[in-house]
Amino acid sequence: MVIASTQNSTQKVSSPVAPPSDSRERVSAGFKGLQDRICQKLAEVDGVGQFEEDQWTRPDGGGGRSRVMKQGDVFEQGGVNFSEVWGDRLPPSILMQRPEAEGHGFYATGTSMVLHPRNPYIPTVHLNYRYFEAGPVWWFGGGIDLTPYYPFEEDVVQFHKTLKDACDRNHPEYYNTFKRWCDEYFYLKHRQETRGVGGVFFDYQDGTGELYRGPSQDGPAAKHSKQIGQPKQRSWEDLFKFAIDCGDSFLPSYVPIVEKRRHTEYGEHQRNFQLYRRGRYVEFNLVYDRGTIFGLQTNGRTESILMSLPPMVRWEYSYAPEPGTPESKLYDIFLKPQDWVNWKA
């Protein structure tokens, strides 16, 4: 038992309760179901594109099913993947964070998704919810974030309010903490800008300790987490429900945006800007993304890991948007952390 000091009180930090004996079977079924529901609705929304499925096996243990849509009416390319892998050797990225897991076999599973629409007025969106277990160590993690090119305030507000509703059904401080964590995580340090307008992100949630478990102890997420103190211990069941609830909030948060913007006219200028901004997506996923790093370090299927990259992209040397343009508005307003739930246009 460890004693932890917070701004509000001094509380005991309990050890995480052991997961149920059928934890692996339940999270596997839960994340497969999430993949099924998302794919069914997205195919219906697109109307033309269909998901092609590849089932694959990992030589070191495990496998998955990758579903990719290409050249749809809405989605130029999109993938919704499920994977579950296991083995005896933990990857370095895990041991750096949780050294107490060393010496144990591991199990990891999750559903991940990236959609790259053709129309620049529809945002790219990313989702990932996952579970990890190694001996006495287990946790849930994941999140969702929105990356617009020509954003509308009402779309971003609706997206964030839908996520907040899902979070609030599980804990009153989840959104307030995990929204800040998302702004911190999806940040390109070498560009000094966020990837998009954020969403929610969490990791290493085992029901104990403070909500924030990230590296930036002086950042807004850590400060808020310390301010609210250590919440009441949450169970494996609580966190499993939270992960699935967050996953199921994707469709009502994103599909209305697609339906409103899919017929917005655009030209070569807007398309070129979209392709340029897609370059930021590539930079983040290849430099910072934990899922990409974990997948490559565990000898995952490369095609599925890099499914998140867009089919077309461009880079331009020393680009800067013209003042007063929609492109500059993206940089001046939307690529800075905002309180979107309480946004006043």
Secondary structure as GFF3:
##gff-version 3
##sequence-region A 1 345
A	DSSP	beta_strand	2	5	.	.	.	ID=ss1
A	DSSP	beta_strand	10	13	.	.	.	ID=ss2
A	DSSP	alpha_helix	23	46	.	.	.	ID=ss3
A	DSSP	beta_strand	52	57	.	.	.	ID=ss4
A	DSSP	beta_strand	62	70	.	.	.	ID=ss5
A	DSSP	beta_strand	75	87	.	.	.	ID=ss6
A	DSSP	alpha_helix	92	97	.	.	.	ID=ss7
A	DSSP	three_ten_helix	99	101	.	.	.	ID=ss8
A	DSSP	beta_strand	106	117	.	.	.	ID=ss9
A	DSSP	beta_strand	124	134	.	.	.	ID=ss10
A	DSSP	beta_strand	137	147	.	.	.	ID=ss11
A	DSSP	alpha_helix	153	168	.	.	.	ID=ss12
A	DSSP	alpha_helix	174	185	.	.	.	ID=ss13
A	DSSP	beta_strand	187	188	.	.	.	ID=ss14
A	DSSP	beta_strand	193	194	.	.	.	ID=ss15
A	DSSP	beta_strand	198	205	.	.	.	ID=ss16
A	DSSP	alpha_helix	220	228	.	.	.	ID=ss17
A	DSSP	alpha_helix	236	248	.	.	.	ID=ss18
A	DSSP	alpha_helix	250	261	.	.	.	ID=ss19
A	DSSP	alpha_helix	268	287	.	.	.	ID=ss20
A	DSSP	alpha_helix	290	297	.	.	.	ID=ss21
A	DSSP	alpha_helix	302	305	.	.	.	ID=ss22
A	DSSP	three_ten_helix	306	308	.	.	.	ID=ss23
A	DSSP	alpha_helix	326	329	.	.	.	ID=ss24
A	DSSP	pi_helix	330	334	.	.	.	ID=ss25
A	DSSP	three_ten_helix	340	342	.	.	.	ID=ss26
###
